[in-house]
Amino acid sequence: MVSFICGSVMSNPPLFRDPWAKREAWRKHPVFTNRAMFSSMFPGLGIALVAFTAYVVVDNFYAKAQPGAQQKH
């Protein structure tokens, strides 16, 4: 009986509350996660990498297709 009473008293939440909880709630919002912050740091990086890779592939394809058309400096 004593252990039941002590156990129920210890499982209650603390009586005090954080007065700054509402002001700190923005830190837990999904907009401010590390992934969201990194993706918004470089907004056009993915599109630029795809475009540059396509350019390099096409340029190498045309360079191999026309071996005598290379410019000489």
C-alpha positions in Angstrom: 0.0 0.0 0.0 2.9 2.4 0.8 4.6 1.7 -2.5 1.4 2.4 -4.4 1.0 5.8 -2.7 4.6 6.8 -3.3 4.5 5.6 -6.9 1.4 7.6 -7.7 2.9 10.7 -6.2 6.1 10.4 -8.2 4.3 9.9 -11.5 2.4 13.2 -11.3 3.8 16.0 -13.5 5.7 18.8 -11.7 3.5 21.6 -10.5 5.6 24.3 -12.1 5.5 25.3 -15.8 8.0 26.9 -18.1 7.0 30.5 -18.5 8.9 30.8 -21.8 7.4 27.7 -23.4 5.2 29.6 -25.8 8.1 31.8 -26.8 10.4 28.8 -27.4 7.8 26.8 -29.3 8.9 28.1 -32.7 12.2 26.1 -32.3 10.3 22.9 -32.6 8.4 23.9 -35.8 9.1 21.7 -38.9 10.2 24.8 -40.9 13.3 25.2 -38.7 14.6 21.6 -39.0 18.1 21.0 -40.3 16.9 19.6 -43.6 14.6 22.5 -44.3 17.3 25.0 -43.4 19.8 23.3 -45.7 17.4 23.0 -48.6 16.5 26.7 -48.4 20.2 27.7 -48.2 20.8 26.7 -51.9 17.4 26.9 -53.6 18.5 26.2 -57.2 21.4 23.9 -56.6 19.6 20.7 -57.6 18.3 22.2 -60.9 21.7 23.7 -61.7 23.5 20.4 -61.1 21.1 18.5 -63.4 21.4 21.2 -66.1 25.2 21.3 -65.9 25.5 17.5 -66.1 23.2 17.4 -69.1 25.3 20.1 -70.8 28.6 18.2 -70.2 27.1 14.9 -71.4 25.8 16.5 -74.6 29.0 18.4 -75.2 31.1 15.3 -74.9 28.7 13.4 -77.2 29.0 16.0 -79.9 32.8 16.3 -79.4 33.2 12.5 -80.0 30.8 12.5 -83.0 32.8 15.2 -84.8 36.5 14.5 -84.2 37.8 17.1 -86.8 35.6 19.9 -85.6 37.7 20.7 -82.5 39.0 24.2 -82.2 42.8 24.8 -82.1 44.2 27.8 -80.3 
